[in-house]
Amino acid sequence: MSESDASTPPAPPPGRFIVIEGLDGAGTTTQAELLAAALRERRAVAVELTREPTNGPLGAVLRQAIEGRLRLDPVALALAFAADRADHLFNPVNGVAAALATGGWVVSDRYVLSSLAYNGGDGEISREWVAQLNRHALAPDLTIFLDVDPETCLQRIGARSSADELFHSRAQLAAVDRGYRETIAAGLVEGPLARVDGSGAIDQVADAIWAAIEQSPAR
């Protein structure tokens, strides 16, 4: 081995990309925050906590649509989510891929599975088309699906906010719940997936998520 080779520090091991998924009201945001904090404390790793839609310019447009301040047809909505996701992943300054390359972990509140459940299969566009639209997206090391029934989610949404948002009616939540289950059953989720019962107390759900992380070997 040459002197220059000996003095070159080894490359850091690649980080892991963890996604938390579920219906609105399932607790994805709370559990993503708790998981990021637990990883920093228990694993002593750098963790980037992120979400979709993102806080970037494309994500801002999507949040206007979700809040009902902007109207997008289903095709435009699916395209906007895919564009926001591409920036989320590959932005050279703060993208997921850059964080993973330095050995950091990334925990994302929602990802491709949300697009497949929320934007596909409504009769106007197919899940297969949405999957093809997102074919360049990185496969997560683990997707955790918080399994909570729509009625419980609706009660939680009502308790936290009186504002009406896209997908917050009983019928819409039921349709998205079917979308999640059909997508998972069809094998359209890239990478390993763990179902976690999200209907219990917050700390119980957090413990179940941690157990799923521990049981999922690094790829």
C-alpha positions in Angstrom: 0.0 0.0 0.0 1.4 3.4 -0.9 1.9 6.2 1.7 -0.9 8.2 0.0 -3.3 5.2 0.2 -2.5 4.7 3.9 -3.2 8.4 4.7 -6.6 8.4 2.9 -9.4 8.1 5.5 -11.9 5.4 4.7 -15.2 6.4 3.2 -18.0 6.6 5.7 -20.5 3.8 5.6 -23.6 4.8 3.7 -26.5 6.1 5.7 -29.9 4.6 5.9 -33.1 6.1 4.5 -36.2 5.4 6.6 -39.7 6.5 5.6 -42.8 6.8 7.8 -46.1 6.4 5.9 -49.8 6.4 6.8 -53.1 8.2 6.5 -53.5 11.8 7.6 -54.1 11.5 11.3 -52.0 8.2 11.6 -49.2 10.0 13.4 -46.5 10.1 10.7 -45.2 13.5 11.7 -45.1 12.8 15.4 -43.4 9.4 14.9 -40.9 10.7 12.4 -39.8 13.3 14.9 -39.5 10.7 17.7 -37.6 8.3 15.5 -35.1 11.0 14.5 -34.5 11.9 18.1 -34.1 8.3 19.2 -31.6 7.6 16.4 -29.5 10.6 17.5 -29.6 9.5 21.1 -29.3 5.7 20.8 -27.2 5.3 17.6 -25.3 8.6 17.9 -25.7 9.1 14.1 -26.3 12.3 12.2 -30.0 12.4 11.2 -31.8 14.6 8.8 -35.6 14.8 9.4 -37.5 15.7 6.3 -40.9 15.5 4.8 -43.0 15.5 1.6 -44.2 17.8 0.3 -40.9 19.5 1.1 -40.2 23.0 2.3 -38.8 23.9 -1.1 -40.5 25.9 -3.8 -42.3 23.0 -5.4 -43.4 21.8 -2.0 -44.9 25.2 -1.2 -47.1 24.9 -4.3 -48.3 21.5 -3.2 -49.1 22.7 0.3 -51.3 25.4 -1.2 -53.1 22.7 -3.1 -53.5 20.5 0.0 -54.9 23.4 1.9 -57.4 24.2 -0.8 -55.8 27.5 -1.8 -54.8 26.2 -5.2 -56.6 23.9 -7.6 -54.6 21.3 -9.5 -56.1 18.4 -11.6 -55.0 14.9 -10.7 -52.3 14.7 -13.4 -50.8 18.0 -12.5 -50.9 17.0 -8.8 -49.0 13.7 -9.4 -46.4 15.5 -11.6 -45.9 18.2 -9.0 -45.3 15.6 -6.3 -42.8 13.7 -8.5 -41.0 17.0 -9.3 -40.8 17.9 -5.6 -39.5 14.4 -4.8 -36.8 14.7 -7.4 -35.6 17.9 -5.9 -35.9 16.4 -2.4 -33.7 13.5 -3.4 -31.1 15.0 -5.7 -30.7 18.7 -4.8 -26.9 19.0 -4.5 -27.2 21.3 -1.4 -29.7 19.6 0.8 -30.8 16.5 -1.0 -31.4 13.1 0.6 -28.8 11.4 -1.6 -26.1 13.9 -0.5 -26.9 13.2 3.2 -26.8 9.5 2.7 -23.5 9.7 0.9 -21.9 11.3 4.0 -23.1 8.5 6.2 -26.0 10.3 7.7 -29.5 8.8 8.2 -32.6 10.4 6.7 -36.1 10.0 8.2 -38.8 11.2 5.9 -42.4 11.9 6.8 -44.0 10.4 3.6 -42.5 9.4 0.3 -43.4 7.5 -2.9 -46.0 5.3 -1.2 -48.1 8.4 -0.4 -48.2 9.3 -4.1 -49.3 5.8 -5.1 -52.0 5.8 -2.4 -53.2 9.4 -2.7 -52.7 10.2 -6.4 -53.1 6.8 -8.2 -56.1 4.6 -8.9 -58.8 7.2 -8.9 -59.9 6.4 -12.4 -58.1 9.3 -14.1 -54.6 8.1 -13.5 -53.3 4.6 -12.6 -50.9 3.6 -9.9 -48.7 2.0 -12.5 -48.4 5.4 -14.2 -47.5 7.1 -10.9 -45.0 4.3 -10.2 -43.4 4.9 -13.6 -43.3 8.6 -12.9 -41.3 7.9 -9.8 -39.0 5.2 -11.2 -35.8 7.2 -10.5 -36.6 7.6 -6.8 -34.3 6.0 -4.3 -35.6 2.9 -2.7 -35.8 3.4 1.1 -33.9 1.0 3.4 -37.2 0.6 5.2 -40.7 2.0 4.8 -42.8 1.9 8.0 -46.6 1.9 7.4 -48.6 3.1 10.4 -51.8 1.1 10.2 -54.7 3.1 11.6 -58.3 2.9 10.5 -59.8 5.9 8.8 -62.4 6.6 11.6 -59.6 6.9 14.2 -57.7 9.2 11.8 -60.7 11.4 11.3 -61.2 11.8 15.0 -57.5 12.7 15.5 -57.7 15.3 12.6 -60.8 16.8 14.2 -59.2 17.1 17.5 -56.1 18.9 16.2 -57.6 21.3 13.6 -60.8 22.7 12.3 -59.3 23.6 8.9 -60.6 21.6 5.9 -57.8 20.1 3.8 -57.7 17.9 0.7 -58.3 14.2 1.6 -59.7 14.9 5.1 -63.3 13.8 4.5 -64.4 10.3 5.7 -64.9 9.1 2.1 -61.5 10.5 1.0 -59.7 8.9 3.9 -61.4 5.6 3.2 -60.4 5.8 -0.4 -56.8 6.5 0.5 -56.8 3.7 3.0 -57.8 1.3 0.2 -55.1 2.9 -1.9 -52.4 2.1 0.6 -53.5 -1.5 1.1 -53.9 -2.2 -2.6 -50.5 -0.6 -3.4 -48.8 -2.7 -0.7 -50.7 -5.9 -1.8 -49.7 -5.3 -5.5 -46.0 -5.1 -4.5 -45.5 -1.6 -5.8 -43.4 -0.5 -2.8 -39.7 -0.4 -3.4 -37.6 -1.8 -0.6 -38.6 -3.6 2.6 -41.8 -2.6 4.4 -43.0 -3.0 8.0 -46.5 -2.6 9.2 -46.9 -1.1 12.6 -50.2 -0.7 14.5 -50.5 3.0 14.9 -53.7 3.1 16.9 -52.1 2.8 20.3 -50.4 5.3 22.6 -47.7 7.5 21.1 -44.9 5.8 23.1 -46.1 2.3 22.3 -46.1 3.1 18.6 -42.6 4.6 18.9 -41.4 1.5 20.6 -42.9 -0.7 17.8 -41.2 1.5 15.2 -37.8 1.1 17.0 -38.3 -2.6 17.0 -38.9 -2.6 13.3 -35.7 -0.6 12.8 -33.7 -3.0 14.9 -35.0 -6.0 13.0 -34.3 -4.5 9.6 -30.6 -5.2 8.6 -28.6 -2.6 6.8 -28.5 -3.3 3.1 
